[in-house]
């Protein structure tokens, strides 16, 4: 497997444009961290004169790809659970549960602990 390290947005634009496609219809799948990264890539492709690459290119966030892998494997999960993580941690830190490795008072006294 060939791995290419992308350092700049221009490198990423070039890497997307260089993805192999099979005719008659191009089909490229680009994994992105967030939808706003996909939007930025689309914008940069157009700005660099590579707008035609967008036809047949699908930008898929990691979370969506991970959900599809879980669905295909038959695993049961609830989409959106990751959005509840910070609320669950906040409730845990406010509860009387004793943490093994960190003092709750230490965590609460630091800015941004929530």
N, C-alpha and C positions, 0 to 999 in steps of 0.2 A: 504494500500500500504506500502510495506517495503522499507525503505530508508537506504542506507549504505553510510557512509561518508568515502571517500577515501583520505588518507593522503599521501601515498607514491606511487611511480610507481609500486612497488611490490603489494600493496593493489589493485591497479587498474588491474594489470595482474590477480591476484586471482579472482577479481570480474568478469572479462570477462570470465575466465575459468569456473566460477561457474554458469554462465547464463544457465537457463534451455533450453533444446533442445528437439524436438520431432523427433523420428526416422521415417523414415529411413535416411532422410537427415537433418543434423543440420542446423539451421537457427538462427543466432544471429544478432541483430542490435545494434551497439554501437554508441551513439552520441558523437562526439568529437568537440572541439572548432575549430580546424584547421586540414588540411591534414597532417601537420608535426607532430601533436600529434598522429594521426593514425599511421604514420610511426614509431614513437617512441614506441607506444604500440605493433605494430607487431614485432619490433626488440626485445623488452623486453619479449614478449611471447616466441620467439624462444630461446633467451638466458636462459630463465628459464625452458627450456625443455618442453614447452607447445605449440610447433609449430603446433601440430595436431588441436588445437583449432581454428586456422586460417581458416580451411576448413569450409565453411558455415558462416563465420563471415563477416559482412559488416560494415565498418566504415563510418558513415555519418556525414559530417560537419553540424553544426547548421544551417548555411545559406541555405544549400540544403534542410534540413528538413523543414525549415520555408517556403521556396519557394514551396515545395510540399503541405504544408498545405494551402497556399494561392491559389494555382492552384485548389486544391480539393474543396475549398470553392467558387470558381468562381471569386475571386478577380483578377482585372487586375493590373499588375505591370510589371516593366521592370527589369530583372535581371541585376546586376552590378551597380544599382543606388548608392549603399552604397560606391562604389569606388570613386564616384564623390563628396562625402560629404566634404572632406577637401578642394577641389578646390572651392566648392560653399561657404564655410565659409571664405576662403581667399579672394574671390571676394567681399563678403559682408563686411568684415572688411576694405577693400580698398575703398568701395563706401562711399557715403555721408549719408547713412542711420544712424539715431540716435538710439543707443541702450538704452533700458530703465534701465537696471540694472548695466551695466558696461560702463566705459569710454573707447572709442576706443583708445585714447592715452595711457591709462594704459595698455590695452591689447597689443598694438603695442610695448610698451617699454619693455615688459618682454621677456626674451629669449624663443624661441620656440613657440611663439604665432601662427605661421603659422602651 
